């Protein structure tokens, strides 16, 4: 018989999909379950009833819920479990996410129930002498789950109360004919993990190990016991162990992963989604052409053929509805004057997206490849990330929720895990190690992303020395190693939004975020595995700055500024970039980037694209950047291994910078389709030896058919493979380079408005405000101090320069500012009122100001 493994987390299904896949891959039957919290009466009842003490801890305390084990026997049971867990979080939350018997009865099909640990209703009532109530509860559960699908649960966990409960549970089982099942309440894997688990409880509850009356378990037997240990524990009631096997045999759960559940998009009557998408794209392309000069027939034909080809692929893959949804969202944002980014990621390589106004970068003009984004030879879900003004992102989410329905839209959960440094500090606090000692130990861990404690110990001998010389430090490190990587908290993903075809609870369990938002219990990767489409709505501060600056410019009068019409070859803008005076310029503010700008001296938009792609640890460490600089400066001759490479690599002076260049080389020199070339590019990134050997042989063979000698083809392939490890997605770089250029253009030609908008965007960050005021001084722009008669809430443009915004003054609340602005509008007496307060130092007089305003009725 196939071994089986169940996971029954408390009140959630967070890890269900990952668990299901990994267990199945290991040749074990996965059993998805949940240790549900059951309200003694109604899930809507927010009063304390039922369980009155925590039987695993010393401290007493009222908790308005019982425990109940639910196992999904089949797909119907899994769907019902998803709904129950969602209802518990969205309707029944009170201390814990709770269901009740009414909703359990409604969604019991396909579920197997177990009476639970000492916190279950039946054992709780029995151990308090309430046998009639326990018997009634047992029959109620039998009615809910059906005969043979509810079990009385006994455990062997070393607790005296549990032994007493077991005797009564066995008696109840025999008297009422309800089968027993032997289980072990499992909170950690090995018996020796009990101490680490206790430390984790302290972390969760904000306690230290030596505190009295804290939550602690009174047994060390809550670990994953072997079959032999379980059999010994229930030797007097062997049927309890037999029934665990029976339950495993009853379960036949097969999740259909990989099926795509695209949300439905309504189109006009009589028109298919594919036809509607084509109409919109063709119309959009004509509008794009209307804004271009010198477009001849051949050029137009090239664009039209590319669009037709892309639409064929999109429609064949069934993604027309997805593009329509994204188009609709972007259209809403633009029509509502919500700033939208020019594109992000590989989607910028799609002409369809450009024609629909989803992106603003012409993929043909900049050599971007659609197949890097989507192709039928690599079946993946489309993924168009959207950047919006950070201040108005919530408006877009609200629109989507209203359009598709609140029960079809949710944000996506993310889990914070315990990293190495945090684990050291946290364990040190729990063990009551002085903070300075724990902090000093944590600071020995190298500043490497995702470094583990084992890696840190190997790299930093002082950590090992500290452990050897101090047993307490050794204990901290040992416990931290056991805890690192564990999920520490759940939060809402900064960008991820999911839209489902049916109600979300048909596919995924839900959770309520800290701000009341609806959040999926599955993280991003698992959302994709169950076939739901996620959309990334990212808030980008720079878009807010650009929009604000343009509005300030246009408020002056004169010819309106439209950033889509600014020249892309403006010499003054490139001079500013080459001087590295890039404080406030998107993506170019760091000292390392400024150093690179001085060396490269960009003089074309293509150079900006390359700079954004090159400034990463890989290219810098490999020498690619130095090679690029030398070739651009002319100190090193630009050479190509084959004449056909010049057309592909000329823009980067012969250096392979982009993933798209790798794809084009395979396409041009070896006749790979662009879809095949994308598979080659991905294989090079993964560096799997067998796969690479096969791809290399194919490349050399096909290049040979194009009269390229095998030795030359092999050398080119090796170059591709080397650079592919560092290559960047040009589509993303090109889209973000456009934002970079726009901010540089504004700073160069409209410095006063740009710096005003920049200061306003950072008004809540005093360090940034100080930094940008210093930049204003360097630029010769005066920043006037705050003035209660002149200052607005935000920084503002005045004749003499920039007036400091009231909202940027520390410790001045928004209510006081609103009062000041309101009073200034209605009271001519306002100016004299503030004379005695000192115009330029609101911090010292704020309380008196507010009091005076209240007195005068302002």
SETORLO-910201 format. One line per 4 residues: their letters; for each residue x, y, z of C-alpha. Coordinates in steps of 0.05 Angstrom, whole numbers, plus 32768, in hexadecimal, padded with zeros to 4 digits. Layout:
N
A) X Y Z | ... $
# end
This chain:
858
XXXX) 8000 8000 8000 | 8018 8046 7FF0 | 802F 806D 802E | 8007 80AB 803D $
XXXX) 8017 80EE 805D | 7FE5 8122 8076 | 7FEE 816B 8086 | 7FBB 818C 80B3 $
XXXX) 7FD2 81D3 80C4 | 7FAA 81FC 80F5 | 7F72 8222 80D2 | 7F95 8229 808F $
XXXX) 7FAB 8207 804E | 7FE7 8233 8040 | 8016 81FA 802D | 7FE4 81CA 800D $
XXXX) 7FFA 81CE 7FC4 | 8045 81CC 7FD3 | 8038 8192 8003 | 800D 816D 7FD0 $
XXXX) 8041 8171 7F99 | 807E 8160 7FC3 | 805D 8125 7FE6 | 8043 810A 7FA4 $
XXXX) 8088 8111 7F84 | 80A5 80E8 7FBD | 8075 80AE 7FAD | 8049 80BB 7FEA $
XXXX) 7FFE 80C7 7FEA | 7FF0 810F 8000 | 7FB6 811C 802F | 7FA1 8164 8032 $
XXXX) 7F7E 8178 8072 | 7F75 81AE 80A5 | 7F70 81B1 80F1 | 7F33 81DE 80F0 $
XXXX) 7F1C 820D 8127 | 7ED3 8201 8137 | 7EA8 8236 8158 | 7E7F 8216 8191 $
XXXX) 7E40 823A 8177 | 7E3E 8266 8139 | 7E7C 827C 8113 | 7E5E 82C2 8117 $
XXXX) 7E5C 82C0 8163 | 7E93 82EC 817E | 7E8D 82D9 81C7 | 7EB7 82A7 81EF $
XXXX) 7E97 8263 81F2 | 7EB0 821B 81F5 | 7EF9 820C 8201 | 7F10 822F 8241 $
XXXX) 7F59 821A 8247 | 7F95 8208 821D | 7FA3 81C0 822F | 7FEA 81C1 8214 $
XXXX) 8001 81FE 823A | 8006 8215 8282 | 7FE0 8255 8278 | 7F94 8254 8279 $
XXXX) 7F6D 827E 8249 | 7F2A 827F 8227 | 7F2A 826C 81DD | 7EE8 826C 81B7 $
XXXX) 7EF5 822F 818B | 7EFF 81E4 8189 | 7F2E 81BD 815C | 7F16 818C 8126 $
XXXX) 7F3E 8166 80F2 | 7F24 8168 80AA | 7F43 813D 8073 | 7F32 8143 8029 $
XXXX) 7F20 80FD 8010 | 7F19 8113 7FC7 | 7F16 8150 7F9B | 7ED0 8161 7FB5 $
XXXX) 7EEB 815F 7FFC | 7F26 818B 7FE8 | 7EF7 81BF 7FC9 | 7ECC 81BE 8008 $
XXXX) 7F09 81C5 8034 | 7F1E 8202 800C | 7EDA 8221 8016 | 7ED8 8211 8060 $
XXXX) 7F1D 822F 806D | 7F09 826D 8045 | 7EC8 8275 806C | 7EEF 826C 80AD $
XXXX) 7F1D 82A6 809C | 7EEB 82D5 807B | 7EAD 82C9 80A6 | 7EC0 82A6 80E6 $
XXXX) 7F01 82C6 80FC | 7F01 82D2 8147 | 7F46 82C5 8167 | 7F4C 828F 8131 $
XXXX) 7F2B 8280 80EE | 7EED 8258 8102 | 7EB7 822F 80E1 | 7E78 8215 8102 $
XXXX) 7E4E 81D6 80FB | 7E1C 81F7 80CE | 7E4F 8209 8098 | 7E74 81C7 80A4 $
XXXX) 7E34 81A1 8095 | 7E2B 81C9 8055 | 7E71 81B8 803C | 7E7E 8173 8059 $
XXXX) 7E7C 814B 8019 | 7EBE 8128 800B | 7ED9 8136 8050 | 7EF0 8107 8087 $
XXXX) 7EEC 8121 80CE | 7F16 8110 810C | 7F02 8127 8151 | 7F45 814A 815D $
XXXX) 7F76 8152 8196 | 7F66 8165 81DE | 7F4B 81A7 81C2 | 7F16 8181 8199 $
XXXX) 7ECE 8188 81B0 | 7EC4 813F 81C3 | 7F03 8134 81ED | 7EFB 8179 820C $
XXXX) 7EB4 8168 8223 | 7EC7 8122 823A | 7F01 8139 8266 | 7ED2 816A 8288 $
XXXX) 7E9D 8136 8299 | 7E6C 814C 8263 | 7E62 8107 8245 | 7E1B 8113 822B $
XXXX) 7E31 8151 8205 | 7E6D 812C 81EA | 7E42 80F3 81D1 | 7E11 8124 81B1 $
XXXX) 7E4C 8147 818F | 7E66 8105 8175 | 7E23 80F4 8155 | 7E1F 8139 8138 $
XXXX) 7E62 8130 8115 | 7E4C 80EB 80FC | 7E0F 810C 80DD | 7E3A 8142 80BE $
XXXX) 7E70 8115 809F | 7E47 80D5 8095 | 7E51 8090 80B1 | 7E98 8076 80AC $
XXXX) 7EB4 80BB 809E | 7EBA 80D5 80E5 | 7EED 80B8 8116 | 7EFA 80C0 8161 $
XXXX) 7F42 80D5 8167 | 7F71 80BA 819D | 7FB9 80CF 81A7 | 7FF7 80B7 81CD $
XXXX) 801C 80F8 81DD | 8034 80EF 8225 | 7FFE 811C 8244 | 7FD8 8102 8281 $
XXXX) 7F99 8126 826B | 7F9F 8104 8227 | 7FA2 80BF 8248 | 7F63 80CF 826F $
XXXX) 7F42 80E8 822F | 7F56 80A9 8209 | 7F33 807C 823B | 7EF2 80A2 8233 $
XXXX) 7EFA 80A9 81E8 | 7F03 805D 81E0 | 7EC5 8052 820B | 7E9D 8084 81E1 $
XXXX) 7EB5 8063 81A1 | 7E9E 801E 81B6 | 7E5C 8036 81D2 | 7E48 805E 8195 $
XXXX) 7E6A 8035 815F | 7E96 806D 8147 | 7EDA 8054 812F | 7F1A 8069 8152 $
XXXX) 7F58 8084 8130 | 7F9D 808B 814E | 7FC3 80CB 813D | 7FFA 80F6 8159 $
XXXX) 7FF4 8141 815F | 8031 8154 8137 | 8052 8199 813E | 809A 8189 812B $
XXXX) 80BF 8152 8106 | 80EF 8133 8139 | 80EA 812B 8184 | 8129 8154 818D $
XXXX) 8107 818E 816A | 80DB 819B 81A7 | 810A 81D0 81C3 | 810E 81F5 8181 $
XXXX) 80C2 81F2 817C | 80BC 8210 81C2 | 80EA 8249 81AC | 80BE 8253 816F $
XXXX) 8080 8258 819C | 80A5 828E 81C3 | 80B4 82B3 8182 | 806B 82B0 816D $
XXXX) 8051 82C8 81B0 | 8087 82FB 81BF | 80A0 82D7 81FD | 80E3 82BD 8217 $
XXXX) 80F0 8275 822D | 80F7 8287 8276 | 80B5 82AD 827C | 8081 8290 82AA $
XXXX) 8039 8284 8293 | 804B 8284 824A | 802F 8255 8215 | 8057 8214 8217 $
XXXX) 8048 81CB 8206 | 804D 819A 8240 | 8066 8160 8216 | 809F 8152 81E6 $
XXXX) 8079 811D 81C0 | 8057 8149 818D | 8086 8132 8155 | 807F 8107 8117 $
XXXX) 807E 80C1 8133 | 8091 8083 810D | 805E 804C 80FE | 8080 8020 8132 $
XXXX) 8079 8055 8168 | 8030 805F 8156 | 8022 8014 8159 | 8043 800F 819E $
XXXX) 801B 804A 81B8 | 7FD9 802A 81A4 | 7FEA 7FE1 81B2 | 7FAC 7FDA 81DE $
XXXX) 7F7E 7FF5 81A7 | 7F9F 7FDD 8166 | 7F60 7FEF 813E | 7F73 8038 8148 $
XXXX) 7FB2 802D 811E | 7F8D 8002 80EB | 7F5C 803A 80E0 | 7F93 806B 80CF $
XXXX) 7FA3 803E 8094 | 7F59 8038 8083 | 7F53 8084 8080 | 7F90 8088 8053 $
XXXX) 7F70 8055 8025 | 7F2F 807C 8024 | 7F51 80B9 8009 | 7F57 80C1 7FBE $
XXXX) 7F69 8109 7FB0 | 7F83 811E 7F6C | 7F8B 8168 7F61 | 7F89 8180 7F19 $
XXXX) 7FC5 81AE 7F18 | 7FDA 81D3 7EDA | 7F93 81E0 7EBF | 7F8C 822A 7EAF $
XXXX) 7F4F 824F 7ECA | 7F4F 8290 7EA3 | 7F1E 82C4 7EBC | 7EE4 82D2 7E8E $
XXXX) 7EE6 8314 7E68 | 7EA3 832C 7E4A | 7EA8 8346 7E03 | 7E71 8367 7DD8 $
XXXX) 7E3A 8338 7DC0 | 7E48 8312 7D81 | 7E94 831A 7D86 | 7EC6 82E7 7D9F $
XXXX) 7EFD 82FB 7DCF | 7F31 82EB 7D99 | 7F0E 8318 7D66 | 7F05 8350 7D98 $
XXXX) 7F4E 834D 7DAC | 7F62 8351 7D62 | 7F34 838D 7D56 | 7F52 83B3 7D92 $
XXXX) 7F99 83A1 7D7F | 7F92 83B6 7D36 | 7F70 83F7 7D4B | 7FA7 8404 7D7E $
XXXX) 7FDE 83F8 7D4C | 7FC0 842A 7D1C | 7FBE 845D 7D54 | 8008 844E 7D63 $
XXXX) 8018 845A 7D19 | 7FF3 849C 7D1B | 8026 84B5 7D4D | 8062 84A1 7D22 $
XXXX) 8081 84C6 7CE8 | 80A1 84A7 7CAB | 807D 8464 7CAF | 8080 8445 7C69 $
XXXX) 8058 840A 7C4E | 808F 83D7 7C5C | 8095 83ED 7CA4 | 804A 83EB 7CAE $
XXXX) 8047 83A5 7C90 | 807D 838C 7CBF | 8056 83A4 7CFB | 8014 8388 7CE1 $
XXXX) 8033 8343 7CD3 | 8053 8341 7D18 | 8011 8353 7D39 | 7FEC 831E 7D11 $
XXXX) 8020 82EA 7D24 | 801C 82FC 7D6E | 7FD0 82FB 7D6E | 7FD1 82B6 7D4F $
XXXX) 7FFD 829C 7D88 | 7FD4 82BF 7DBE | 7F93 82A4 7DA3 | 7FAD 825E 7D97 $
XXXX) 7FC5 825B 7DDF | 7F82 8273 7DF9 | 7F9B 82B4 7E17 | 7F70 82E7 7DF2 $
XXXX) 7F46 82F1 7E31 | 7F84 82FE 7E5B | 7F9C 8335 7E2D | 7F57 8354 7E2D $
XXXX) 7F56 8356 7E79 | 7F9A 8378 7E7C | 7F85 83A9 7E46 | 7F45 83B9 7E6C $
XXXX) 7F6C 83C6 7EAD | 7F9F 83F2 7E8B | 7F68 8417 7E65 | 7F43 8425 7EA6 $
XXXX) 7F82 8440 7EC6 | 7F93 846D 7E8C | 7F4C 8487 7E86 | 7F4C 8495 7ED1 $
XXXX) 7F8E 84BB 7EC9 | 7FB3 8488 7EF4 | 7FFC 8487 7EDE | 800E 8445 7EBD $
XXXX) 8054 842B 7EAE | 806E 841F 7E67 | 8074 83D4 7E74 | 809B 83A3 7E9E $
XXXX) 80BA 835F 7E91 | 80B7 8337 7E50 | 8071 8351 7E3F | 8093 838F 7E22 $
XXXX) 80A9 8362 7DE9 | 8061 835A 7DD1 | 8049 8386 7D98 | 8001 8373 7DAB $
XXXX) 800C 8390 7DF1 | 802A 83CF 7DD1 | 7FEF 83D6 7DA1 | 7FBD 83CE 7DDA $
XXXX) 7FE0 8404 7E03 | 7FF4 83D1 7E38 | 803D 83E3 7E2C | 805D 8422 7E10 $
XXXX) 809D 8408 7DF2 | 809F 83F6 7DA8 | 80BA 83AF 7DA6 | 80CD 83B0 7D5D $
XXXX) 80F4 83F1 7D63 | 811E 83D5 7D9C | 8125 838D 7D84 | 80FA 836E 7DBA $
XXXX) 80E1 8327 7DAF | 809A 830F 7DBA | 80B0 82C7 7DC4 | 80D8 82DC 7E02 $
XXXX) 8093 82EB 7E1F | 8066 82B6 7E01 | 806F 827D 7DD1 | 804A 823B 7DC4 $
XXXX) 808B 8213 7DCC | 808F 8228 7E15 | 8049 8223 7E31 | 8045 8253 7E6B $
XXXX) 8010 8283 7E84 | 8018 82CB 7E6B | 8032 82F9 7EA0 | 8028 8344 7E94 $
XXXX) 803F 836C 7ED0 | 8021 83B2 7ED6 | 803F 83EF 7EF8 | 8010 8423 7F13 $
XXXX) 8018 8463 7F3B | 8025 844C 7F82 | 7FF2 847B 7FA0 | 7FBA 8462 7F74 $
XXXX) 7FC8 8417 7F6C | 7F8E 8407 7F9B | 7F5E 842A 7F6C | 7F71 83F8 7F35 $
XXXX) 7F67 83BD 7F64 | 7F23 83DA 7F78 | 7F0F 83DF 7F2F | 7F23 8398 7F20 $
XXXX) 7EFC 8380 7F5E | 7EBE 83A5 7F48 | 7EC3 838D 7F00 | 7ECF 8343 7F0C $
XXXX) 7EAD 833D 7F50 | 7EC9 833D 7F97 | 7EC4 82F1 7F9A | 7EEF 82EB 7F5B $
XXXX) 7F28 8319 7F6E | 7F5B 8313 7FA6 | 7FA1 8327 7FB7 | 7FD8 82F3 7FC0 $
XXXX) 7FF8 82DE 8000 | 8043 82DD 800D | 8069 82BE 8046 | 80A3 82DE 806C $
XXXX) 80D6 82AA 8080 | 8109 82AB 80B8 | 814C 82BE 8099 | 8190 82AF 80B9 $
XXXX) 819D 82F2 80DB | 8155 82F9 80F4 | 8156 82B2 810F | 8195 82C1 8138 $
XXXX) 8179 8301 8155 | 8134 82E3 8163 | 814F 82A4 8184 | 8180 82CF 81AD $
XXXX) 8145 82F8 81C7 | 811D 82BB 81D9 | 8158 829C 81FE | 8163 82E0 8221 $
XXXX) 81A8 82EA 8203 | 81BB 8334 8209 | 81A7 8357 81C8 | 81ED 8372 81BC $
XXXX) 8209 832A 81BC | 81D4 830E 818D | 81DA 834B 8160 | 8225 8344 815D $
XXXX) 821E 82FA 814A | 81EA 830B 8114 | 8218 8340 80F6 | 824D 830A 80EB $
XXXX) 821F 82EB 80B6 | 8236 8303 8071 | 8207 8332 804C | 81F6 8300 8016 $
XXXX) 81AE 82F8 7FFD | 818C 82B9 8018 | 81CB 82A2 803C | 81BF 8268 806C $
XXXX) 81DD 825F 80B1 | 8205 8222 8098 | 8222 824D 8060 | 8231 8285 8092 $
XXXX) 8255 8255 80C1 | 827F 823C 8087 | 8291 8282 8071 | 829A 82A4 80B4 $
XXXX) 82C9 827F 80E5 | 82B9 82B1 811D | 8273 8294 8122 | 828E 824F 812D $
XXXX) 82C0 8269 8160 | 8289 828D 8186 | 8260 824C 8188 | 829A 8224 81A3 $
XXXX) 82AC 8256 81D9 | 8265 8264 81F1 | 8231 822D 81FA | 81F8 8260 81FA $
XXXX) 820F 827A 81B6 | 8214 8232 819D | 81CC 8227 81B3 | 81B5 8266 8190 $
XXXX) 81D6 8250 814F | 81BB 8209 8155 | 8173 8220 8161 | 8177 8256 812B $
XXXX) 818D 8221 80F9 | 814F 81F9 810A | 8121 8235 8102 | 813E 8259 80C6 $
XXXX) 8114 8254 8087 | 80D3 8249 80AD | 8099 8275 809A | 8095 82AD 80CC $
XXXX) 8058 82D5 80B6 | 8026 82DB 807E | 801B 831D 805A | 7FFD 8338 801A $
XXXX) 8029 8337 7FDC | 803D 837D 7FC7 | 8023 8373 7F80 | 8000 8331 7F74 $
XXXX) 7FB5 8330 7F64 | 7F8F 82F3 7F4C | 7F4F 82F3 7F22 | 7F29 82B2 7F1C $
XXXX) 7EF6 8297 7EEB | 7EC7 8280 7F22 | 7EC4 8295 7F6B | 7F0A 8292 7F89 $
XXXX) 7EF4 825F 7FBD | 7EE9 822D 7F84 | 7F35 822B 7F7C | 7F5A 8247 7FB7 $
XXXX) 7F51 8251 8003 | 7F4D 8299 8019 | 7F69 82C2 8052 | 7F5D 8309 806B $
XXXX) 7F98 8338 8069 | 7FAB 836A 809F | 7F84 83A2 807B | 7F46 8377 8071 $
XXXX) 7F58 8365 8029 | 7F47 8320 800C | 7F87 82F8 8003 | 7F94 82B3 7FE6 $
XXXX) 7FB2 827F 8015 | 7FDF 8266 7FDD | 801D 828D 7FCA | 802E 82A4 7F84 $
XXXX) 804E 8263 7F6C | 8015 8237 7F85 | 7FE1 8266 7F67 | 8000 8259 7F23 $
XXXX) 8002 820E 7F30 | 7FB8 820A 7F3C | 7FAC 8230 7EFA | 7F96 8274 7F14 $
XXXX) 7FAE 82B1 7EEF | 7FD4 82E4 7F19 | 7FDD 832C 7F06 | 8014 8358 7F24 $
XXXX) 7FFC 839E 7F34 | 803B 83C1 7F4A | 803D 8406 7F6A | 8076 842F 7F4D $
XXXX) 8087 8470 7F6F | 80AB 848C 7F33 | 806B 848C 7F0A | 804C 84B9 7F3F $
XXXX) 8088 84E8 7F3B | 8085 84EC 7EEF | 803A 84F9 7EEE | 8040 852F 7F24 $
XXXX) 807A 8551 7F00 | 8056 8552 7EBD | 8018 8570 7EDE | 8043 85A6 7EFE $
XXXX) 8063 85B6 7EBB | 8021 85BA 7E97 | 8003 85E5 7ECE | 8033 861D 7EBA $
XXXX) 8010 8624 7E76 | 8034 8622 7E34 | 8039 85E6 7E06 | 8022 85A8 7E2C $
XXXX) 8058 8575 7E3D | 8048 852E 7E24 | 807E 84FC 7E37 | 806B 84CD 7DFF $
XXXX) 8082 8504 7DCE | 80C5 8518 7DED | 8102 850D 7DC0 | 8128 84CD 7DD2 $
XXXX) 816A 84EA 7DB9 | 816C 8528 7DE5 | 81B6 853A 7DEE | 81AD 8561 7E2E $
XXXX) 818A 8525 7E4F | 81C4 84F7 7E3B | 81F6 852A 7E54 | 81D2 852A 7E98 $
XXXX) 81D6 84DE 7E9A | 821F 84DD 7E86 | 822F 850E 7EBE | 820F 84DD 7EF0 $
XXXX) 81E6 8514 7F10 | 81AF 84E2 7F17 | 8193 84EC 7F5C | 8149 84DF 7F54 $
XXXX) 8150 84BD 7F10 | 812D 847A 7F0C | 815D 843E 7F15 | 819B 846A 7F11 $
XXXX) 81A3 8487 7F57 | 81D6 8456 7F76 | 821F 8469 7F78 | 8231 842A 7F51 $
XXXX) 8201 843D 7F1A | 821A 8484 7F19 | 8261 846A 7F11 | 824A 843F 7ED7 $
XXXX) 8228 847A 7EB6 | 8268 84A3 7EB8 | 828F 846A 7E98 | 825C 845A 7E62 $
XXXX) 8244 84A1 7E51 | 8202 848B 7E32 | 81EF 84B0 7DF3 | 81B4 8486 7DDA $
XXXX) 8177 8465 7DF7 | 8196 8421 7DE7 | 81CF 8433 7E16 | 819D 843F 7E4F $
XXXX) 817D 83FC 7E42 | 81C2 83DB 7E45 | 81D6 83FF 7E85 | 8198 83E6 7EA9 $
XXXX) 81A6 839F 7E92 | 81F1 83A1 7EA2 | 81EF 83BD 7EE8 | 81E8 837B 7F0C $
XXXX) 8219 8350 7F33 | 8221 831C 7EFC | 8235 8349 7EC2 | 8261 8375 7EF0 $
XXXX) 8285 8339 7F0E | 828E 8316 7ECB | 82B1 8351 7EA9 | 8278 835C 7E78 $
XXXX) 826F 83A4 7E8E | 82B8 83B5 7E86 | 82B8 8395 7E41 | 827A 83BD 7E2E $
XXXX) 8299 83FE 7E45 | 82DB 83F3 7E21 | 82B8 83E2 7DE0 | 828A 841E 7DE4 $
XXXX) 82C5 844C 7DF2 | 82EC 842D 7DB8 | 8327 8416 7DE3 | 8316 83CE 7DCF $
XXXX) 8303 83BC 7D89 | 82BC 83A1 7D7F | 82C2 835C 7D5F | 828F 8328 7D4B $
XXXX) 8299 82DD 7D47 | 826E 82DC 7D09 | 8257 8314 7CDA | 820E 8305 7CE8 $
XXXX) 8218 8315 7D32 | 8224 835F 7D22 | 81DB 836C 7D14 | 81C9 834D 7D57 $
XXXX) 8200 8367 7D84 | 8212 83AB 7D67 | 81E6 83D1 7D98 | 820E 83B3 7DD2 $
XXXX) 8252 83B8 7DB0 | 8259 836E 7DA5 | 8249 835A 7DED | 820E 832A 7DF9 $
XXXX) 81E7 8352 7E2C | 819F 833B 7E22 | 817A 82F8 7E23 | 8159 830E 7DE2 $
XXXX) 819D 8312 7DC0 | 81AA 82C9 7DD2 | 8168 82B7 7DB2 | 8177 82DF 7D73 $
XXXX) 81BB 82BF 7D6B | 819C 8279 7D6E | 8166 8290 7D3D | 8194 82B1 7D0A $
XXXX) 81D1 8284 7D0C | 81B1 8240 7D19 | 816A 8248 7CFF | 8149 823D 7D42 $
XXXX) 8101 8257 7D44 | 80FB 828F 7D77 | 80D2 825F 7DA2 | 810A 822B 7D9F $
XXXX) 813D 8263 7DAD | 8117 8275 7DEC | 811A 822D 7E03 | 8166 822F 7DF6 $
XXXX) 816B 8270 7E1D | 8147 8251 7E58 | 8172 8212 7E55 | 81B1 823D 7E57 $
XXXX) 8197 8261 7E94 | 8189 821F 7EB8 | 81CD 8201 7EA5 | 81B7 81B9 7EA4 $
XXXX) 81F2 8191 7E86 | 81CA 815D 7E5F | 8199 8190 7E43 | 81D1 81BF 7E30 $
XXXX) 81F8 8188 7E0C | 81BB 8178 7DE2 | 81AE 81C1 7DD2 | 81F7 81CC 7DC0 $
XXXX) 81F7 8191 7D90 | 81B7 81AB 7D6F | 81D3 81F2 7D69 | 8214 81D9 7D48 $
XXXX) 81ED 81AC 7D19 | 81BD 81E2 7D02 | 81F4 8217 7CFD | 821A 81E5 7CD0 $
XXXX) 81DF 81E4 7CA1 | 81E9 822F 7C9A | 8232 8225 7C88 | 824E 8239 7CCC $
XXXX) 828A 820C 7CDE | 827D 81E0 7D1C | 82B9 81FE 7D41 | 829F 8244 7D36 $
XXXX) 8258 822F 7D49 | 8272 820E 7D88 | 8298 824D 7D9C | 825A 8279 7D90 $
XXXX) 822F 8249 7DB9 | 8261 824B 7DF2 | 825F 8297 7DF1 | 8213 8296 7DF1 $
XXXX) 8212 8265 7E2B | 8243 828F 7E53 | 821E 82D1 7E49 | 81D9 82B1 7E50 $
XXXX) 81E9 82A8 7E9A | 81ED 82F4 7EA0 | 81BD 8309 7E6A | 8184 8336 7E7C $
XXXX) 813D 833B 7E61 | 8143 8375 7E30 | 80F8 8380 7E2E | 80F7 8391 7E78 $
XXXX) 8136 83BC 7E73 | 811A 83E3 7E37 | 80D8 83F2 7E5A | 80F9 840A 7E99 $
XXXX) 812D 8431 7E71 | 80F3 845A 7E57 | 80E1 846F 7E9E | 812A 847D 7EAB $
XXXX) 812E 84AA 7E6E | 80EE 84CF 7E7F | 8105 84E0 7EC5 | 8149 84F6 7EAA $
XXXX) 8126 8522 7E76 | 80F9 8542 7EAB | 8134 8550 7ED9 | 815B 856E 7E9F $
XXXX) 8125 859A 7E80 | 80F4 85A4 7EB9 | 8120 85A0 7EF8 | 80F4 85CA 7F25 $
XXXX) 80B5 85A2 7F19 | 80DA 855F 7F1A | 80FC 856C 7F5D | 80BA 8586 7F7A $
XXXX) 8097 8546 7F66 | 80D1 851C 7F7F | 80D2 853E 7FC3 | 8087 8536 7FC9 $
XXXX) 808B 84EC 7FBA | 80BD 84E3 7FF4 | 809C 8513 8025 | 8095 84DB 8059 $
XXXX) 80DF 84C8 8055 | 8109 84FE 8077 | 814B 84E0 8060 | 8135 84E3 8017 $
XXXX) 811A 8529 8020 | 815E 8540 803B | 8181 851D 8001 | 8156 853D 7FCB $
XXXX) 815A 8582 7FEC | 81A5 857C 7FE7 | 819D 8569 7F9E | 8172 85A7 7F93 $
XXXX) 81A9 85D3 7FB1 | 81DC 85B2 7F82 | 81AD 85C2 7F48 | 81A4 860A 7F5F $
XXXX) 815C 8602 7F73 | 8146 8625 7FB3 | 811C 85FC 7FE4 | 80F7 862E 8010 $
XXXX) 80E6 861B 8058 | 809F 8609 806D | 8070 8644 8076 | 8029 863E 8092 $
XXXX) 8012 8674 8062 | 8035 865A 8024 | 8041 860F 802A | 8012 85DC 800E $
XXXX) 800C 8595 8028 | 803E 857E 7FF2 | 807C 85A1 7FD8 | 8068 85D7 7FA7 $
XXXX) 8086 8601 7F6F | 808B 864B 7F81 | 80AD 8686 7F5E | 80EB 8680 7F89 $
XXXX) 80F3 8634 7F83 | 80D1 85FC 7FAA | 80A9 8608 7FE9 | 80B0 85D2 801F $
XXXX) 8070 85A8 8029 | 804E 85A6 806C | 8046 855A 8068 | 8091 8552 8067 $
XXXX) 8099 8572 80AB | 80A5 853C 80E0 | 8070 8531 8115 | 803C 855E 80F5 $
XXXX) 7FFD 8535 80EC | 7FD1 8538 80AF | 7F96 8552 80D9 | 7FBF 858F 80EE $
XXXX) 7FD3 859C 80A6 | 7F8C 8595 808D | 7F76 85C7 80C2 | 7FAC 85F8 80AD $
XXXX) 7F99 85F3 8063 | 7F4F 85F8 8072 | 7F58 8634 80A0 | 7F84 8657 806D $
XXXX) 7F4C 8653 803B | 7F16 8670 8068 | 7F38 869E 8099 | 7F5A 86E0 8087 $
XXXX) 7F6F 86E3 80D0 | 7F9B 86A6 80C7 | 7FDC 86CA 80B6 | 7FDD 86F5 80F5 $
XXXX) 7FCA 86B9 811F | 800A 8696 810A | 8039 86D1 810F | 8046 86C4 8159 $
XXXX) 8050 867A 814B | 808C 8684 811F | 807F 8679 80D6 | 80B8 864A 80C7 $
XXXX) 80B8 8619 8101 | 8075 85F5 8104 | 8093 85BC 812C | 809A 85E5 816B $
XXXX) 8057 8608 8166 | 802A 85D3 8149 | 8002 85C6 8189 | 7FF7 8611 8194 $
XXXX) 7FE4 861A 814B | 7FAF 85E4 814E | 7F93 85FE 8190 | 7F8E 8643 8174 $
XXXX) 7F6B 8629 8136 | 7F38 8604 8160 | 7F2B 8643 818A | 7F1F 866E 814D $
XX) 7EF1 863A 812E | 7F1E 862B 80F4 $
# end
